[in-house]
Amino acid sequence: MTYKTDIEIARDAQKRPIQDIGEKLGIPTEALLPYGHDKAKVSQDFIQSLDERENGKLILVTAVNPTPAGEGKTTTTVGLGDGLNRIGKKAAVCIREASLGPNFGMKGGAAGGGYAQIVPMEEMNLHFTGDFHAITSAHNLLAAMIDNHIYWGNALDIDTRRVVWRRVVDMNDRALRQVNVSLGGVSNGFPREDGYDITVASEVMAILCLARDLPDLQERLGRMIVAYRRDKSPVYCRDIKADGAMTVLLKDAMQPNLVQTLENNPAFVHGGPFANIAHGCNSVIATTTALRLADYVVTEAGFGADLGAEKFLNIKCRKAGLAPSCVVLVATVRAMKMNGGVAKDDLGAENVAAVLAGCSNLGRHIENLGQFGVPVVVAINHFVTDTEAEVDAVKGFVSSLGAEAVLSRHWELGSEGSADLAAKVVEVIDRGEADFAPLYPDEMSLADKITSVATRIYRADDVVMSLAVKRQLEAWEAQGYGDLPVCMAKTQYSFTTDPTQRGAPSGFSVPVREVRLSAGAGFVVAICGEIMTMPGLPRQPAAETIRLNAEGQIEGLF
C-alpha cells in the first residue's frame, strides 16, 4: 500500500475558519484575535471570565525513552483528542510550540503525523504567531539593560564576574555557548565573558509557561536573579527595572494560540520549554483555559516519562494546582525492539524475543508513573511493519504489570483508528481511581529532591554532587528557596546520563555538574552529565534539505 507523506496530508487538509473552531468550545468571535484565517489568540479578558467554571478531565500523554525508531507522542496526543471527539466527547488538545533549533537541526516538525496532525503545520513549525521571537526579545532586552546599567556607573554594585543572565537565540549554535562581550574599547563597555542558551531554555520561557496572567508574569519576571554583588547578594530583574518593558513585549505572547486538527477539532498550541533542559510542558494558561472549555483535555509532556512526565507532575501540576485523571504512555513495537538490542535497519523483521527484552524500558515507566497515583493506559502506536505476535507480546507484558494496553492506528486512520484508545481512557477515568500526589513534598531539602528523582525515577544507586554544588543548594535554602521543586536537565535517551544506555539500566550514578536557580519560574535546575543548554547542529542538519519548491511550497520541514 502507498501512503501519503505527512506534508502531503497536511496540504490536503480541509481547514475551517478559526471562528468555527472557537465556536466548538464556546469562544465568541470577539474573543479571538485572528492571525490569518486558520489561527488565533484567545483574549486575556475572555480567559479571566472563565474563572468560575469547573475543570474538565486532564489526560497526560507521555512516552518511553525516545529512540531513532520513533514513538509518536505528539501524533498520539492529537489522535486521542480526535478519538475522544469521535466518540461524542467535548475534547481539546494542548501541546507546545516548536523551536526553530531542533526543526532545522535533527528533529523536524512537531505537529503530529499521518492523519493525526495539527494544522497549519508549516506556520506552527516556523514563526507561528511570533511568541518565541517575543520571548527572545524580552530576554535579550534584559541582557542589554544589565550591561547598560554597568556602563553608566553600576549603581547596584554588580560584580561583572558574576552576571548570570546569559543571552538567547532560537537556533542551535554551538559557537555561541561561550563568548566575550563589550570588546572594542571604552565606548563599548566593560569586557566580560558571556554566553548564549537556546530560547526554549530561557527562564522567560519557563515563566511565560507557568504564569497565570499578566500581573503574575511581571511579578515572576521581576524576581529573576540576573547577577550577584561582591558580597554575593543577588541582583534581581526588578532592580534593573526591566520587568515592565519585558511584560509589554510579552503581552500578546501570553495569550494562548488556537488552531485545529485535521479533523477540525480545537487545539491550543502555546509555549515550548525544552523537556531535557527546562520543564517541557505547554503553558499553564493554555491548559487551564482548555480545562474550563472542554470536558476532556489531552496534553503532552516532552520526551520520555522520566523527563517530561516527571516534570509535568512535579513542577507544572504542583505550581498550577492541576491533577491528571489518567496518563497515556506511548510505546511502539519498533522502540521495544531497539531497546531489546535490534539495529534500526533490522526493525522490519518480526522479533518477539527482542520486543519482550525491550519491554523493560516500558515497564519501568509504568511503575514510575504509578508512584504519582494516576492510572496508566499504554497506547501502542501502530506501525505498518508490526506483527500480531509482536503486538500481543507488548499487551501481555503490560497486563502482567496490572495495566492495560490498546493498539491505536491514528497515524493511518485518524480518529477511526484511535476510537478504541479514547473509549478505554474514558472508561479508566470513569472508575475514579486517580489519587494524584507529587513525588516529594515541598519541605524536603533540595539535595534530597534531586536524589529522590534520581533514585526513584531513574533508579540510580546514588547522586554525585561536588561540595560546591551542595553548598550552593544549602545557600539557596538559607535564602528561602528550599521549598522549590527541582528541574532535572538530563539526556532524554536513557534513564542514565549516558544516551547510549537503553532499556532499564541499573548500577549507575547520576552526576550533577551544576545547579541553577530559576527564582522567577520557581524551580532549581540540576544539570546532569553532559547536557547542554545550547545544543549544536548535527553533521547533516535538517536545514540542508529544507527549501521552497517550484510551487512555492515548503519542502523538507516535516
Solvent accessible surface area in square Angstrom, and as a share of the most:
residue,aa,sasa,rsa
1,M,193,0.86
2,T,134,0.78
3,Y,78,0.30
4,K,100,0.42
5,T,73,0.42
6,D,37,0.19
7,I,22,0.11
8,E,79,0.35
9,I,8,0.04
10,A,10,0.08
11,R,74,0.27
12,D,75,0.39
13,A,21,0.16
14,Q,146,0.65
15,K,88,0.37
16,R,98,0.36
17,P,72,0.45
18,I,0,0.00
19,Q,58,0.26
20,D,44,0.23
21,I,0,0.00
22,G,0,0.00
23,E,126,0.56
24,K,82,0.35
25,L,2,0.01
26,G,47,0.45
27,I,4,0.02
28,P,50,0.32
29,T,85,0.49
30,E,141,0.63
31,A,6,0.05
32,L,7,0.03
33,L,71,0.35
34,P,73,0.46
35,Y,75,0.29
36,G,54,0.52
37,H,160,0.71
38,D,19,0.10
39,K,21,0.09
40,A,0,0.00
41,K,1,0.00
42,V,0,0.00
43,S,19,0.12
44,Q,19,0.09
45,D,113,0.59
46,F,24,0.10
47,I,11,0.06
48,Q,93,0.41
49,S,80,0.52
50,L,2,0.01
51,D,81,0.42
52,E,163,0.73
53,R,119,0.44
54,E,159,0.71
55,N,83,0.43
56,G,20,0.20
57,K,98,0.41
58,L,5,0.02
59,I,0,0.00
60,L,0,0.00
61,V,0,0.00
62,T,0,0.00
63,A,2,0.02
64,V,1,0.00
65,N,3,0.01
66,P,25,0.16
67,T,12,0.07
68,P,70,0.44
69,A,5,0.04
70,G,27,0.26
71,E,14,0.06
72,G,27,0.26
73,K,26,0.11
74,T,24,0.14
75,T,13,0.07
76,T,0,0.00
77,T,0,0.00
78,V,0,0.00
79,G,0,0.00
80,L,0,0.00
81,G,1,0.01
82,D,1,0.00
83,G,0,0.00
84,L,0,0.00
85,N,39,0.20
86,R,138,0.50
87,I,61,0.31
88,G,66,0.63
89,K,68,0.29
90,K,84,0.36
91,A,1,0.01
92,A,1,0.01
93,V,2,0.01
94,C,0,0.00
95,I,1,0.01
96,R,45,0.16
97,E,14,0.06
98,A,11,0.09
99,S,6,0.04
100,L,19,0.10
101,G,0,0.00
102,P,18,0.12
103,N,2,0.01
104,F,43,0.18
105,G,0,0.00
106,M,141,0.63
107,K,110,0.47
108,G,15,0.15
109,G,16,0.16
110,A,24,0.18
111,A,0,0.00
112,G,11,0.11
113,G,4,0.03
114,G,0,0.00
115,Y,90,0.34
116,A,0,0.00
117,Q,0,0.00
118,I,0,0.00
119,V,3,0.02
120,P,5,0.03
121,M,1,0.01
122,E,34,0.15
123,E,68,0.31
124,M,2,0.01
125,N,0,0.00
126,L,44,0.22
127,H,115,0.51
128,F,22,0.09
129,T,15,0.09
130,G,23,0.22
131,D,2,0.01
132,F,15,0.06
133,H,78,0.35
134,A,21,0.16
135,I,0,0.00
136,T,24,0.14
137,S,54,0.35
138,A,0,0.00
139,H,8,0.04
140,N,43,0.22
141,L,54,0.27
142,L,0,0.00
143,A,1,0.01
144,A,52,0.41
145,M,52,0.23
146,I,1,0.00
147,D,28,0.15
148,N,81,0.41
149,H,42,0.19
150,I,11,0.06
151,Y,79,0.30
152,W,187,0.66
153,G,63,0.61
154,N,33,0.17
155,A,96,0.75
156,L,37,0.18
157,D,82,0.42
158,I,5,0.03
159,D,3,0.01
160,T,46,0.27
161,R,165,0.60
162,R,75,0.27
163,V,22,0.13
164,V,76,0.44
165,W,14,0.05
166,R,51,0.18
167,R,39,0.14
168,V,1,0.01
169,V,48,0.27
170,D,11,0.06
171,M,64,0.29
172,N,11,0.06
173,D,51,0.26
174,R,128,0.47
175,A,81,0.63
176,L,49,0.24
177,R,59,0.22
178,Q,108,0.48
179,V,33,0.19
180,N,98,0.50
181,V,26,0.15
182,S,26,0.17
183,L,107,0.53
184,G,69,0.66
185,G,45,0.43
186,V,139,0.80
187,S,89,0.57
188,N,79,0.40
189,G,12,0.12
190,F,116,0.48
191,P,85,0.53
192,R,23,0.08
193,E,117,0.53
194,D,9,0.05
195,G,0,0.00
196,Y,48,0.18
197,D,13,0.07
198,I,0,0.00
199,T,0,0.00
200,V,1,0.00
201,A,22,0.17
202,S,4,0.03
203,E,22,0.10
204,V,0,0.00
205,M,0,0.00
206,A,2,0.02
207,I,0,0.00
208,L,0,0.00
209,C,0,0.00
210,L,3,0.02
211,A,0,0.00
212,R,156,0.57
213,D,40,0.21
214,L,45,0.22
215,P,95,0.59
216,D,15,0.08
217,L,0,0.00
218,Q,68,0.30
219,E,91,0.41
220,R,15,0.06
221,L,0,0.00
222,G,3,0.03
223,R,69,0.25
224,M,0,0.00
225,I,10,0.05
226,V,0,0.00
227,A,0,0.00
228,Y,37,0.14
229,R,55,0.20
230,R,160,0.58
231,D,108,0.56
232,K,129,0.55
233,S,36,0.23
234,P,27,0.17
235,V,0,0.00
236,Y,41,0.16
237,C,0,0.00
238,R,116,0.42
239,D,47,0.25
240,I,12,0.06
241,K,164,0.69
242,A,0,0.00
243,D,24,0.12
244,G,28,0.27
245,A,47,0.36
246,M,0,0.00
247,T,16,0.09
248,V,108,0.62
249,L,77,0.38
250,L,0,0.00
251,K,101,0.43
252,D,70,0.36
253,A,3,0.02
254,M,0,0.00
255,Q,14,0.06
256,P,0,0.00
257,N,0,0.00
258,L,0,0.00
259,V,0,0.00
260,Q,0,0.00
261,T,0,0.00
262,L,27,0.13
263,E,64,0.29
264,N,26,0.13
265,N,11,0.06
266,P,2,0.01
267,A,0,0.00
268,F,0,0.00
269,V,0,0.00
270,H,0,0.00
271,G,1,0.01
272,G,3,0.03
273,P,0,0.00
274,F,31,0.13
275,A,1,0.01
276,N,15,0.08
277,I,8,0.04
278,A,6,0.04
279,H,0,0.00
280,G,0,0.00
281,C,0,0.00
282,N,0,0.00
283,S,0,0.00
284,V,5,0.03
285,I,4,0.02
286,A,0,0.00
287,T,0,0.00
288,T,20,0.12
289,T,1,0.00
290,A,0,0.00
291,L,4,0.02
292,R,61,0.22
293,L,6,0.03
294,A,4,0.03
295,D,78,0.40
296,Y,20,0.08
297,V,0,0.00
298,V,0,0.00
299,T,0,0.00
300,E,6,0.03
301,A,0,0.00
302,G,0,0.00
303,F,45,0.19
304,G,0,0.00
305,A,6,0.04
306,D,0,0.00
307,L,0,0.00
308,G,0,0.00
309,A,0,0.00
310,E,2,0.01
311,K,0,0.00
312,F,0,0.00
313,L,1,0.00
314,N,0,0.00
315,I,0,0.00
316,K,0,0.00
317,C,2,0.01
318,R,53,0.19
319,K,66,0.28
320,A,30,0.23
321,G,69,0.66
322,L,11,0.05
323,A,64,0.49
324,P,2,0.01
325,S,18,0.11
326,C,0,0.00
327,V,1,0.00
328,V,0,0.00
329,L,0,0.00
330,V,0,0.00
331,A,0,0.00
332,T,1,0.00
333,V,0,0.00
334,R,42,0.15
335,A,0,0.00
336,M,0,0.00
337,K,3,0.01
338,M,15,0.07
339,N,17,0.09
340,G,26,0.25
341,G,68,0.65
342,V,22,0.13
343,A,57,0.45
344,K,106,0.45
345,D,140,0.73
346,D,84,0.44
347,L,2,0.01
348,G,50,0.48
349,A,66,0.51
350,E,98,0.44
351,N,57,0.29
352,V,48,0.28
353,A,77,0.59
354,A,9,0.07
355,V,0,0.00
356,L,88,0.44
357,A,60,0.47
358,G,0,0.00
359,C,0,0.00
360,S,48,0.31
361,N,1,0.01
362,L,0,0.00
363,G,4,0.04
364,R,27,0.10
365,H,0,0.00
366,I,13,0.07
367,E,86,0.38
368,N,5,0.03
369,L,3,0.02
370,G,44,0.43
371,Q,63,0.28
372,F,4,0.02
373,G,30,0.29
374,V,6,0.04
375,P,23,0.15
376,V,20,0.11
377,V,1,0.00
378,V,0,0.00
379,A,0,0.00
380,I,0,0.00
381,N,6,0.03
382,H,31,0.14
383,F,60,0.25
384,V,84,0.48
385,T,56,0.33
386,D,18,0.09
387,T,40,0.23
388,E,142,0.64
389,A,48,0.37
390,E,0,0.00
391,V,9,0.05
392,D,74,0.38
393,A,13,0.10
394,V,0,0.00
395,K,75,0.32
396,G,42,0.40
397,F,49,0.20
398,V,0,0.00
399,S,73,0.47
400,S,86,0.56
401,L,67,0.33
402,G,73,0.70
403,A,15,0.12
404,E,57,0.25
405,A,20,0.16
406,V,20,0.11
407,L,53,0.26
408,S,0,0.00
409,R,93,0.34
410,H,0,0.00
411,W,78,0.27
412,E,28,0.13
413,L,74,0.37
414,G,2,0.02
415,S,2,0.01
416,E,107,0.48
417,G,12,0.12
418,S,0,0.00
419,A,21,0.16
420,D,102,0.53
421,L,0,0.00
422,A,0,0.00
423,A,50,0.39
424,K,41,0.17
425,V,0,0.00
426,V,14,0.08
427,E,77,0.34
428,V,4,0.02
429,I,12,0.06
430,D,104,0.54
431,R,109,0.40
432,G,61,0.58
433,E,98,0.44
434,A,41,0.32
435,D,115,0.60
436,F,40,0.17
437,A,52,0.40
438,P,48,0.30
439,L,10,0.05
440,Y,5,0.02
441,P,62,0.39
442,D,62,0.32
443,E,143,0.64
444,M,56,0.25
445,S,41,0.27
446,L,0,0.00
447,A,33,0.25
448,D,75,0.39
449,K,1,0.00
450,I,0,0.00
451,T,49,0.28
452,S,10,0.06
453,V,0,0.00
454,A,0,0.00
455,T,43,0.25
456,R,100,0.36
457,I,3,0.01
458,Y,0,0.00
459,R,72,0.26
460,A,8,0.06
461,D,98,0.51
462,D,67,0.35
463,V,26,0.15
464,V,82,0.47
465,M,22,0.10
466,S,59,0.38
467,L,108,0.54
468,A,72,0.56
469,V,11,0.06
470,K,95,0.40
471,R,152,0.56
472,Q,67,0.30
473,L,3,0.01
474,E,105,0.47
475,A,40,0.31
476,W,9,0.03
477,E,57,0.26
478,A,94,0.73
479,Q,86,0.38
480,G,55,0.53
481,Y,35,0.13
482,G,19,0.18
483,D,80,0.42
484,L,21,0.10
485,P,2,0.01
486,V,0,0.00
487,C,0,0.00
488,M,0,0.00
489,A,0,0.00
490,K,0,0.00
491,T,15,0.09
492,Q,21,0.09
493,Y,78,0.30
494,S,1,0.01
495,F,0,0.00
496,T,7,0.04
497,T,29,0.17
498,D,56,0.29
499,P,66,0.41
500,T,101,0.59
501,Q,84,0.37
502,R,95,0.35
503,G,8,0.07
504,A,32,0.25
505,P,22,0.14
506,S,92,0.59
507,G,60,0.58
508,F,29,0.12
509,S,48,0.31
510,V,0,0.00
511,P,51,0.32
512,V,7,0.04
513,R,111,0.40
514,E,59,0.26
515,V,16,0.09
516,R,73,0.27
517,L,21,0.10
518,S,11,0.07
519,A,4,0.03
520,G,0,0.00
521,A,0,0.00
522,G,1,0.01
523,F,4,0.02
524,V,0,0.00
525,V,15,0.09
526,A,0,0.00
527,I,1,0.01
528,C,1,0.01
529,G,10,0.09
530,E,142,0.63
531,I,22,0.11
532,M,86,0.38
533,T,13,0.08
534,M,3,0.01
535,P,31,0.19
536,G,20,0.19
537,L,58,0.29
538,P,45,0.29
539,R,228,0.83
540,Q,143,0.64
541,P,20,0.13
542,A,24,0.19
543,A,43,0.33
544,E,98,0.44
545,T,80,0.46
546,I,33,0.17
547,R,141,0.51
548,L,120,0.60
549,N,38,0.20
550,A,105,0.82
551,E,133,0.59
552,G,49,0.47
553,Q,72,0.32
554,I,36,0.18
555,E,58,0.26
556,G,40,0.39
557,L,4,0.02
558,F,63,0.26
